[in-house]
């Protein structure tokens, strides 16, 4: 599952490191190409809300394997597309895989390990996110400069095939214990603590991806980095994610309420640092390392909050959380792209900071987000 997470993250956000050449090849603006992430987010929202009900009583092992197969087809479509429309269609299929997998992932982890090991298991699974953040973007941007962006997507195809074979052998049978319905989703949403948590999570991810989606244009225009330097910076950001995953695992075990605000608060401060000192490469290196650590920590912390506060409604809670996160990624990419195309990259960073401030206000001390 950690490998599948790594591939999902790599597939979903690879356009971030290849945004400029993809836009040129497909005869689109950088802002329009950034919407490819929005498209996958839109379909991920729909898939996350529908997978637990449409999949009905299907064994969750086979649902996860089927969703991984959708990722494989998506990568082939994106790598071979002749135009911008083909890119959008491939990203739409990827969105189905993203939404479905993430909606089920936490519930599956809760069934695979004892209760006191859930946060540790989530940390291991999200280690795949750290690995993708560490290596996918820098390797993608470097290989893209040498062989073209399409080759980068083709390179992921055999790894996804390997992952499908691994899931077939490693995952135990996971029969459904109870058929899920939309009623369970609405019952959770009626809980004020859970609804506030969803809004806090949305603002956290929205702030992060208003910046992250358009990080390459900022580094190229403001910092003035080359492709090689960009690859190194993305590697630093990703490697810092391993530290964030490790730290979040321990923080989530001890004091989850106090940890919910830390990622969005620190990332907002990092974005402000880029806005004020983005011309300095030294400042950019420090800021990106801290931002990368918080990016993976955010996932572990929020999913541990979910596991600790939804009880037996793990699939419903996972579906709603994933829908909220993907919707925020979608809106963050749209918001950031609008600001970039109509104003400037600096205004895009200001938008990210404003969302981070709102996130901190909604989360507060975190105690209001705990189940009574």
C-alpha positions as CSV (number, residue, x, y, z in Angstrom):
1,X,0.0,0.0,0.0
2,X,2.9,2.4,0.6
3,X,4.2,1.7,-2.9
4,X,0.7,2.4,-4.3
5,X,0.6,5.7,-2.3
6,X,4.0,6.6,-3.8
7,X,2.7,5.9,-7.3
8,X,-0.5,7.8,-6.7
9,X,1.3,10.9,-5.4
10,X,3.8,10.7,-8.3
11,X,1.1,10.3,-10.9
12,X,-1.1,13.0,-9.4
13,X,1.5,15.7,-8.9
14,X,4.1,14.9,-11.6
15,X,2.7,17.8,-13.8
16,X,3.9,20.2,-11.1
17,X,7.5,19.5,-12.0
18,X,6.8,19.3,-15.7
19,X,4.3,22.2,-15.9
20,X,6.2,24.5,-18.2
21,X,7.2,21.9,-20.9
22,X,3.8,20.2,-20.8
23,X,2.1,23.6,-21.4
24,X,4.4,24.3,-24.4
25,X,3.9,20.8,-25.9
26,X,0.2,20.9,-25.6
27,X,-0.2,24.5,-26.7
28,X,-1.8,25.7,-23.5
29,X,-1.0,28.3,-20.9
30,X,0.8,27.3,-17.6
31,X,-2.4,28.1,-15.7
32,X,-4.5,25.9,-18.0
33,X,-2.1,23.0,-17.7
34,X,-2.2,23.4,-13.9
35,X,-5.9,22.6,-14.2
36,X,-5.0,19.1,-15.1
37,X,-4.5,18.6,-11.4
38,X,-7.9,20.2,-10.8
39,X,-9.5,17.7,-13.2
40,X,-8.1,14.7,-11.3
41,X,-9.2,16.4,-8.0
42,X,-12.8,16.8,-9.3
43,X,-13.2,13.2,-10.2
44,X,-11.4,12.1,-7.0
45,X,-14.1,14.0,-5.0
46,X,-16.9,12.1,-6.8
47,X,-15.1,8.7,-6.6
48,X,-14.4,9.1,-2.9
49,X,-18.0,9.7,-2.1
50,X,-19.3,7.0,-4.3
51,X,-16.8,4.1,-4.0
52,X,-18.0,2.7,-0.7
53,X,-21.6,2.6,-1.9
54,X,-21.1,1.6,-5.5
55,X,-18.6,-1.1,-4.6
56,X,-21.3,-2.5,-2.4
57,X,-20.3,-5.8,-0.9
58,X,-17.3,-6.3,-3.1
59,X,-14.2,-7.5,-1.3
60,X,-12.1,-4.4,-0.6
61,X,-8.9,-6.2,-1.8
62,X,-10.2,-6.4,-5.3
63,X,-11.6,-2.9,-5.3
64,X,-8.1,-1.6,-4.4
65,X,-6.5,-3.7,-7.2
66,X,-9.1,-2.5,-9.7
67,X,-8.5,1.1,-8.8
68,X,-4.7,0.6,-9.2
69,X,-5.5,-0.7,-12.7
70,X,-7.3,2.6,-13.4
71,X,-4.0,4.4,-12.6
72,X,-2.1,2.2,-15.1
73,X,-4.6,3.1,-17.9
74,X,-4.4,6.7,-17.0
75,X,-0.6,6.9,-17.2
76,X,-0.7,5.3,-20.7
77,X,-3.4,7.8,-21.8
78,X,-1.4,10.8,-20.5
79,X,1.9,9.6,-21.9
80,X,0.5,9.1,-25.4
81,X,-2.0,12.0,-25.6
82,X,-1.7,14.2,-28.7
83,X,-3.5,17.1,-27.3
84,X,-4.7,18.9,-24.1
85,X,-8.1,17.1,-24.2
86,X,-6.4,13.7,-23.9
87,X,-4.5,15.0,-20.9
88,X,-7.7,16.0,-19.2
89,X,-9.3,12.6,-19.9
90,X,-6.3,10.7,-18.6
91,X,-6.3,12.8,-15.5
92,X,-10.0,12.3,-15.0
93,X,-9.4,8.5,-14.8
94,X,-6.6,9.0,-12.4
95,X,-8.9,11.0,-10.2
96,X,-11.2,8.0,-9.9
97,X,-8.3,5.9,-8.7
98,X,-7.1,8.6,-6.3
99,X,-10.5,9.2,-4.7
100,X,-11.4,5.5,-4.4
101,X,-8.1,4.4,-3.0
102,X,-7.8,7.1,-0.4
103,X,-11.4,6.7,0.7
104,X,-10.7,3.1,1.6
105,X,-7.1,3.3,2.7
106,X,-7.5,4.4,6.4
107,X,-10.3,1.9,6.9
108,X,-8.2,-0.9,5.4
109,X,-5.2,0.1,7.7
110,X,-7.5,-0.1,10.7
111,X,-8.4,-3.7,9.7
112,X,-4.8,-4.7,9.1
113,X,-3.2,-3.7,12.4
114,X,-4.1,-3.5,16.1
115,X,-5.6,-0.2,17.3
116,X,-2.5,1.0,19.2
117,X,-0.4,0.6,16.0
118,X,-2.7,2.5,13.6
119,X,-0.8,5.8,13.7
120,X,2.5,3.9,13.2
121,X,0.9,2.0,10.2
122,X,-0.4,5.2,8.7
123,X,3.1,6.6,9.0
124,X,4.5,3.7,7.1
125,X,1.9,4.0,4.4
126,X,2.4,7.7,4.1
127,X,6.1,7.0,3.8
128,X,5.1,6.3,0.2
129,X,4.0,9.9,0.0
130,X,7.4,11.0,1.3
131,X,9.2,8.8,-1.1
132,X,7.2,10.2,-4.0
133,X,7.8,13.7,-2.9
134,X,11.5,13.1,-2.5
135,X,12.2,11.4,-5.8
136,X,9.3,11.7,-8.3
137,X,9.4,15.5,-8.8
138,X,13.1,16.0,-9.0
139,X,13.7,12.9,-11.1
140,X,10.7,13.8,-13.2
141,X,11.9,17.3,-14.0
142,X,15.4,16.1,-14.7
143,X,14.4,13.2,-17.0
144,X,11.8,15.5,-18.6
145,X,14.6,17.9,-19.6
146,X,16.6,15.0,-21.1
147,X,14.0,12.8,-22.8
148,X,10.8,14.8,-22.8
149,X,7.9,14.9,-20.3
150,X,6.1,11.9,-21.9
151,X,8.9,9.6,-21.1
152,X,8.5,10.4,-17.4
153,X,4.9,9.1,-17.4
154,X,5.9,6.0,-19.5
155,X,8.5,5.2,-16.9
156,X,5.9,4.8,-14.2
157,X,3.9,2.2,-16.2
158,X,6.1,-0.9,-15.3
159,X,6.2,0.1,-11.7
160,X,2.4,0.2,-11.5
161,X,2.2,-3.2,-13.1
162,X,4.6,-4.5,-10.4
163,X,2.5,-2.9,-7.7
164,X,-0.6,-4.7,-9.0
165,X,1.2,-8.0,-8.8
166,X,2.4,-7.2,-5.3
167,X,-1.1,-6.2,-4.1
168,X,-2.5,-9.5,-5.4
169,X,0.0,-11.5,-3.3
170,X,0.3,-9.3,-0.2
171,X,-3.2,-8.0,0.6
172,X,-5.4,-10.5,2.6
173,X,-9.0,-10.9,1.7
174,X,-11.0,-8.0,3.0
175,X,-14.7,-8.8,2.8
176,X,-17.2,-6.0,3.6
177,X,-18.6,-6.2,7.1
178,X,-21.6,-4.0,6.4
179,X,-23.0,-2.3,3.3
180,X,-22.4,1.4,3.3
181,X,-25.0,4.0,2.4
182,X,-25.2,7.8,1.9
183,X,-27.1,8.0,5.2
184,X,-23.9,7.3,7.1
185,X,-22.2,10.2,5.3
186,X,-24.9,12.6,6.3
187,X,-24.9,11.4,9.9
188,X,-21.2,12.1,10.2
189,X,-21.6,15.6,8.6
190,X,-24.2,16.4,11.3
191,X,-21.5,16.1,13.9
192,X,-20.2,19.6,14.5
193,X,-16.7,18.5,15.5
194,X,-16.3,16.4,12.4
195,X,-17.6,19.1,10.1
196,X,-15.2,21.7,11.6
197,X,-12.4,19.2,11.1
198,X,-13.3,18.8,7.4
199,X,-13.2,22.5,6.9
200,X,-9.9,22.8,8.7
201,X,-8.4,20.1,6.6
202,X,-9.7,21.7,3.4
203,X,-8.1,25.0,4.2
204,X,-4.9,23.3,5.1
205,X,-4.6,21.4,1.8
206,X,-6.0,24.4,-0.1
207,X,-3.3,26.6,1.2
208,X,-0.6,24.0,0.4
209,X,-1.6,23.4,-3.2
210,X,-2.3,27.0,-4.1
211,X,1.4,27.3,-3.7
212,X,2.7,23.8,-4.6
213,X,0.9,23.6,-8.0
214,X,2.7,26.7,-9.2
215,X,6.0,26.2,-7.4
216,X,8.0,25.7,-10.5
217,X,6.9,29.0,-12.2
218,X,7.8,30.8,-9.0
219,X,11.3,29.2,-8.7
220,X,12.0,29.9,-12.4
221,X,10.7,33.5,-12.5
222,X,11.6,34.8,-9.1
223,X,14.5,32.7,-7.8
224,X,15.8,32.2,-11.4
225,X,16.8,28.5,-11.0
226,X,17.8,26.2,-13.8
227,X,16.2,22.8,-14.4
228,X,19.1,21.1,-12.6
229,X,18.8,23.4,-9.5
230,X,15.0,22.9,-9.6
231,X,15.5,19.2,-9.4
232,X,17.8,19.5,-6.4
233,X,15.3,21.8,-4.6
234,X,12.4,19.4,-5.2
235,X,14.6,16.6,-3.9
236,X,15.3,18.6,-0.7
237,X,11.6,19.2,-0.3
238,X,10.8,15.6,-0.8
239,X,13.5,14.2,1.5
240,X,12.4,16.5,4.3
241,X,9.1,14.6,4.0
242,X,10.7,11.5,5.6
243,X,11.4,13.7,8.7
244,X,7.9,15.0,8.7
245,X,6.4,11.5,8.5
246,X,8.5,10.3,11.4
247,X,7.8,13.3,13.6
248,X,4.1,13.2,12.9
249,X,3.8,9.5,13.9
250,X,5.1,10.3,17.4
251,X,3.1,13.6,17.6
252,X,-0.1,11.9,16.6
253,X,0.3,9.2,19.3
254,X,0.6,11.8,22.1
255,X,-1.4,14.9,21.4
256,X,-3.4,14.9,18.2
257,X,-5.5,18.0,19.0
258,X,-2.5,20.3,19.4
259,X,-0.8,18.9,16.3
260,X,-3.6,19.7,13.8
261,X,-2.7,23.3,13.4
262,X,1.0,22.9,13.2
263,X,1.3,22.0,9.5
264,X,-0.8,24.7,8.0
265,X,0.7,27.3,10.4
266,X,4.3,26.4,9.5
267,X,3.5,26.1,5.8
268,X,1.9,29.5,5.8
269,X,5.0,31.0,7.4
270,X,7.1,29.2,4.8
271,X,5.1,30.7,2.0
272,X,5.5,34.1,3.5
273,X,9.3,33.4,3.6
274,X,9.2,32.7,-0.1
275,X,7.3,35.8,-0.8
276,X,9.7,38.0,1.1
277,X,13.0,36.2,0.4
278,X,12.4,34.1,-2.7
279,X,15.2,35.9,-4.6
280,X,17.7,34.2,-2.2
281,X,18.6,30.6,-3.0
282,X,19.6,30.0,0.6
283,X,16.2,31.2,1.9
284,X,14.5,29.0,-0.7
285,X,16.4,25.9,0.3
286,X,15.5,26.3,4.0
287,X,11.9,27.2,3.4
288,X,11.4,24.3,1.0
289,X,12.9,21.8,3.5
290,X,10.6,22.9,6.3
291,X,7.6,23.1,3.9
292,X,8.2,19.5,2.7
293,X,8.4,18.1,6.2
294,X,5.1,19.7,7.1
295,X,3.5,18.5,3.9
296,X,3.8,14.8,4.8
297,X,3.2,15.4,8.5
298,X,-0.1,17.0,7.6
299,X,-1.4,13.7,6.0
300,X,-0.4,11.5,9.0
301,X,-1.8,13.9,11.6
302,X,-5.1,14.4,9.9
303,X,-5.6,10.7,9.1
304,X,-4.8,9.8,12.7
305,X,-7.4,12.3,13.8
306,X,-9.8,10.6,11.5
307,X,-9.1,7.1,12.8
308,X,-9.4,8.3,16.4
309,X,-12.7,10.1,16.0
310,X,-15.0,8.2,13.6
311,X,-15.2,4.9,15.4
312,X,-16.8,2.2,13.3
313,X,-17.7,4.7,10.5
314,X,-14.2,4.5,9.1
315,X,-15.2,4.1,5.5
316,X,-17.7,6.9,5.6
317,X,-15.2,9.2,7.4
318,X,-12.5,8.3,4.9
319,X,-14.8,9.0,2.0
320,X,-15.7,12.5,3.4
321,X,-12.1,13.3,4.3
322,X,-10.7,12.4,0.9
323,X,-13.5,14.3,-0.8
324,X,-12.7,17.4,1.3
325,X,-9.0,17.1,0.6
326,X,-9.4,16.5,-3.1
327,X,-11.9,19.4,-3.4
328,X,-9.4,21.7,-1.7
329,X,-6.6,20.6,-4.0
330,X,-8.9,21.2,-7.0
331,X,-9.9,24.7,-5.7
332,X,-6.3,25.5,-4.7
333,X,-5.1,24.7,-8.2
334,X,-8.0,26.7,-9.8
335,X,-7.5,29.6,-7.4
336,X,-3.7,29.7,-7.8
337,X,-4.0,29.4,-11.6
338,X,-6.5,32.3,-11.8
339,X,-4.2,34.5,-9.7
340,X,-1.2,33.5,-11.8
341,X,-2.8,34.1,-15.2
342,X,-4.6,37.4,-14.2
343,X,-2.1,38.9,-11.7
344,X,1.3,37.4,-10.9
345,X,3.0,34.5,-9.1
346,X,3.5,36.7,-6.0
347,X,-0.3,37.2,-5.7
348,X,-0.6,33.4,-5.9
349,X,1.6,33.1,-2.8
350,X,-0.5,35.8,-1.0
351,X,-3.6,33.7,-1.7
352,X,-2.0,30.7,-0.2
353,X,-1.0,32.6,2.9
354,X,-4.6,33.9,3.4
355,X,-6.0,30.3,3.2
356,X,-3.4,29.2,5.8
357,X,-4.5,32.0,8.2
358,X,-8.2,30.9,7.8
359,X,-7.1,27.3,8.4
360,X,-5.4,28.3,11.7
361,X,-8.5,30.2,12.8
362,X,-10.9,27.3,12.1
363,X,-8.7,24.6,13.8
364,X,-7.9,26.8,16.8
365,X,-6.6,24.7,19.7
366,X,-8.0,21.5,18.1
367,X,-10.0,20.5,21.1
368,X,-13.3,21.4,19.3
369,X,-12.4,18.9,16.6
370,X,-12.4,15.9,19.0
371,X,-15.3,13.6,19.4
372,X,-17.2,14.3,22.6
